[in-house]
Amino acid sequence: MPKLTMAAIEGTFIEWLVADGEHVNEEQPLYLVGTDKVETEVLSPATGVLRHGDAEPEAVYPIGAQLAVIDVECS
């Protein structure tokens, strides 16, 4: 979970934009997260295959929580 505002200590996972196991490119939007003040797309840090974590829509996660993994070996 990225830090969305200076005061944020947690954020809400909203939805996946890419299916589990799908090939993604660096900078491609992967999922939406938000707080009560802002909503944003999280971009892929690398090219590879997206592996969803256990993130559930509307669930709240602490800043720094791992929501997904990019398998660069499969790129």
Z-matrix of the N, CA and C atoms (Angstrom, degrees):
N
C 1 1.450
C 2 1.527 1 107.93
N 3 1.341 2 117.20 1 119.82
C 4 1.465 3 120.06 2 178.86
C 5 1.528 4 111.68 3 -75.64
N 6 1.326 5 116.02 4 157.82
C 7 1.469 6 120.91 5 175.53
C 8 1.520 7 107.25 6 -78.78
N 9 1.318 8 117.29 7 116.85
C 10 1.460 9 121.94 8 -173.73
C 11 1.524 10 113.59 9 -94.01
N 12 1.320 11 117.44 10 -27.73
C 13 1.465 12 122.16 11 176.01
C 14 1.520 13 107.61 12 -140.53
N 15 1.320 14 117.09 13 164.08
C 16 1.467 15 120.79 14 -178.62
C 17 1.529 16 111.95 15 -60.18
N 18 1.312 17 117.45 16 -35.22
C 19 1.459 18 121.20 17 -176.26
C 20 1.526 19 113.52 18 -91.23
N 21 1.316 20 117.85 19 -7.72
C 22 1.472 21 120.96 20 -173.78
C 23 1.527 22 111.95 21 -66.07
N 24 1.327 23 115.45 22 135.59
C 25 1.463 24 121.43 23 172.36
C 26 1.528 25 110.29 24 -118.11
N 27 1.341 26 115.56 25 -7.41
C 28 1.458 27 121.40 26 178.19
C 29 1.523 28 109.10 27 -156.34
N 30 1.327 29 115.57 28 166.75
C 31 1.459 30 121.07 29 178.44
C 32 1.514 31 109.70 30 -148.70
N 33 1.318 32 116.04 31 165.79
C 34 1.459 33 122.17 32 -178.99
C 35 1.521 34 110.02 33 -105.09
N 36 1.332 35 116.25 34 127.20
C 37 1.458 36 120.85 35 173.06
C 38 1.522 37 106.25 36 -75.90
N 39 1.349 38 117.03 37 129.24
C 40 1.462 39 120.36 38 -176.91
C 41 1.522 40 111.85 39 -101.65
N 42 1.339 41 116.96 40 -57.89
C 43 1.466 42 118.50 41 179.61
C 44 1.519 43 111.46 42 -166.54
N 45 1.340 44 114.61 43 155.57
C 46 1.461 45 122.03 44 172.26
C 47 1.521 46 109.10 45 -78.37
N 48 1.318 47 116.77 46 140.79
C 49 1.462 48 122.53 47 174.84
C 50 1.524 49 111.11 48 -104.03
N 51 1.340 50 115.89 49 -12.62
C 52 1.464 51 123.04 50 -178.71
C 53 1.529 52 107.80 51 -131.93
N 54 1.318 53 116.73 52 139.00
C 55 1.470 54 121.46 53 179.97
C 56 1.528 55 111.35 54 -70.55
N 57 1.326 56 115.85 55 151.30
C 58 1.459 57 122.06 56 175.02
C 59 1.525 58 109.45 57 -60.01
N 60 1.330 59 116.94 58 132.47
C 61 1.457 60 121.60 59 178.56
C 62 1.520 61 114.37 60 87.62
N 63 1.330 62 117.23 61 -0.93
C 64 1.467 63 121.19 62 -179.29
C 65 1.531 64 110.58 63 -83.64
N 66 1.337 65 116.25 64 143.77
C 67 1.463 66 121.84 65 176.29
C 68 1.524 67 108.86 66 -70.03
N 69 1.336 68 116.40 67 136.11
C 70 1.462 69 121.72 68 178.10
C 71 1.524 70 109.51 69 -129.03
N 72 1.318 71 114.93 70 155.39
C 73 1.458 72 121.90 71 176.25
C 74 1.518 73 109.86 72 -105.49
N 75 1.325 74 116.56 73 153.64
C 76 1.455 75 121.25 74 175.91
C 77 1.529 76 109.41 75 -53.60
N 78 1.328 77 116.40 76 137.42
C 79 1.465 78 124.54 77 179.84
C 80 1.534 79 114.07 78 76.00
N 81 1.337 80 118.66 79 4.26
C 82 1.465 81 121.51 80 177.05
C 83 1.528 82 109.04 81 -77.79
N 84 1.342 83 119.14 82 135.00
C 85 1.463 84 120.78 83 176.44
C 86 1.536 85 111.07 84 -61.95
N 87 1.350 86 116.16 85 131.19
C 88 1.465 87 121.81 86 -177.66
C 89 1.526 88 112.86 87 -105.71
N 90 1.335 89 116.14 88 -44.45
C 91 1.461 90 120.49 89 -177.31
C 92 1.524 91 110.42 90 -157.62
N 93 1.324 92 115.14 91 165.23
C 94 1.464 93 122.00 92 177.93
C 95 1.522 94 109.98 93 -105.15
N 96 1.332 95 115.62 94 138.44
C 97 1.457 96 122.50 95 174.02
C 98 1.518 97 107.77 96 -133.25
N 99 1.324 98 116.74 97 162.19
C 100 1.448 99 118.75 98 179.95
C 101 1.512 100 113.66 99 -161.72
N 102 1.333 101 113.72 100 171.83
C 103 1.462 102 123.25 101 170.99
C 104 1.526 103 105.61 102 -128.24
N 105 1.321 104 116.27 103 -172.59
C 106 1.466 105 118.56 104 176.78
C 107 1.529 106 111.80 105 -70.12
N 108 1.349 107 117.49 106 -11.24
C 109 1.463 108 121.18 107 -177.01
C 110 1.523 109 114.80 108 -112.24
N 111 1.324 110 118.59 109 -23.56
C 112 1.468 111 120.83 110 -173.47
C 113 1.526 112 110.98 111 -148.80
N 114 1.323 113 115.67 112 150.04
C 115 1.468 114 122.85 113 174.85
C 116 1.528 115 106.62 114 -130.79
N 117 1.341 116 117.76 115 136.98
C 118 1.461 117 119.87 116 -177.39
C 119 1.522 118 111.77 117 -149.63
N 120 1.331 119 115.21 118 156.49
C 121 1.463 120 122.00 119 173.94
C 122 1.525 121 108.34 120 -84.87
N 123 1.326 122 116.59 121 141.49
C 124 1.460 123 121.78 122 173.35
C 125 1.516 124 106.95 123 -100.12
N 126 1.343 125 116.10 124 127.20
C 127 1.456 126 122.11 125 -175.78
C 128 1.520 127 111.56 126 -93.52
N 129 1.319 128 115.93 127 151.11
C 130 1.459 129 121.57 128 178.09
C 131 1.526 130 109.84 129 -68.43
N 132 1.331 131 117.21 130 132.17
C 133 1.461 132 120.15 131 178.25
C 134 1.533 133 112.86 132 -80.26
N 135 1.340 134 117.15 133 -10.61
C 136 1.468 135 120.95 134 -175.82
C 137 1.523 136 110.01 135 -157.23
N 138 1.326 137 115.77 136 167.78
C 139 1.463 138 122.25 137 173.55
C 140 1.521 139 108.27 138 -88.57
N 141 1.320 140 117.09 139 136.62
C 142 1.461 141 121.60 140 179.84
C 143 1.518 142 110.45 141 168.03
N 144 1.326 143 115.77 142 -152.30
C 145 1.460 144 121.93 143 179.99
C 146 1.527 145 108.53 144 -112.65
N 147 1.333 146 115.64 145 128.42
C 148 1.460 147 121.21 146 -179.41
C 149 1.519 148 110.77 147 -75.90
N 150 1.315 149 115.42 148 129.00
C 151 1.468 150 122.40 149 174.11
C 152 1.530 151 107.00 150 -117.49
N 153 1.334 152 116.02 151 110.69
C 154 1.466 153 120.39 152 179.12
C 155 1.522 154 109.81 153 -62.72
N 156 1.298 155 115.41 154 145.13
C 157 1.450 156 121.13 155 170.00
C 158 1.522 157 108.07 156 -89.46
N 159 1.308 158 116.55 157 -151.96
C 160 1.465 159 121.65 158 -178.67
C 161 1.525 160 112.84 159 -95.49
N 162 1.329 161 118.01 160 16.47
C 163 1.466 162 121.51 161 -177.58
C 164 1.529 163 111.29 162 -62.09
N 165 1.316 164 115.22 163 131.42
C 166 1.462 165 122.68 164 179.19
C 167 1.524 166 109.27 165 -112.69
N 168 1.343 167 118.16 166 139.43
C 169 1.464 168 120.55 167 177.90
C 170 1.527 169 112.00 168 -54.44
N 171 1.324 170 114.90 169 136.03
C 172 1.463 171 125.21 170 178.99
C 173 1.529 172 113.28 171 72.34
N 174 1.336 173 118.15 172 4.77
C 175 1.463 174 120.76 173 175.74
C 176 1.527 175 109.47 174 -81.12
N 177 1.324 176 116.33 175 148.47
C 178 1.461 177 122.97 176 -179.25
C 179 1.526 178 108.65 177 -101.96
N 180 1.345 179 115.67 178 134.45
C 181 1.464 180 122.19 179 -178.08
C 182 1.520 181 109.71 180 -130.11
N 183 1.347 182 117.38 181 148.20
C 184 1.464 183 119.83 182 177.48
C 185 1.532 184 110.55 183 -70.69
N 186 1.329 185 115.60 184 153.24
C 187 1.460 186 120.49 185 175.32
C 188 1.530 187 107.94 186 -57.60
N 189 1.315 188 116.83 187 133.85
C 190 1.461 189 122.28 188 -179.51
C 191 1.517 190 114.06 189 96.36
N 192 1.335 191 118.14 190 -10.37
C 193 1.469 192 120.41 191 178.92
C 194 1.530 193 109.71 192 -64.07
N 195 1.324 194 116.50 193 138.01
C 196 1.467 195 121.33 194 178.63
C 197 1.521 196 109.12 195 -83.44
N 198 1.335 197 116.44 196 118.03
C 199 1.458 198 121.56 197 -178.31
C 200 1.522 199 112.46 198 -102.38
N 201 1.330 200 117.11 199 -20.19
C 202 1.467 201 121.69 200 -177.70
C 203 1.523 202 109.14 201 -157.21
N 204 1.336 203 114.60 202 165.90
C 205 1.466 204 121.83 203 176.30
C 206 1.518 205 107.59 204 -132.64
N 207 1.334 206 117.02 205 140.99
C 208 1.457 207 121.76 206 172.96
C 209 1.519 208 106.96 207 -102.57
N 210 1.322 209 116.40 208 115.61
C 211 1.468 210 122.10 209 178.93
C 212 1.526 211 107.73 210 -84.42
N 213 1.336 212 116.20 211 97.59
C 214 1.463 213 120.54 212 -176.85
C 215 1.524 214 112.02 213 -76.05
N 216 1.316 215 117.83 214 -17.52
C 217 1.466 216 121.73 215 177.83
C 218 1.524 217 111.10 216 -66.41
N 219 1.332 218 116.84 217 -25.79
C 220 1.467 219 121.56 218 -177.37
C 221 1.524 220 112.67 219 -90.28
N 222 1.318 221 117.55 220 -0.22
C 223 1.465 222 119.49 221 -177.18
C 224 1.498 223 108.26 222 -77.65
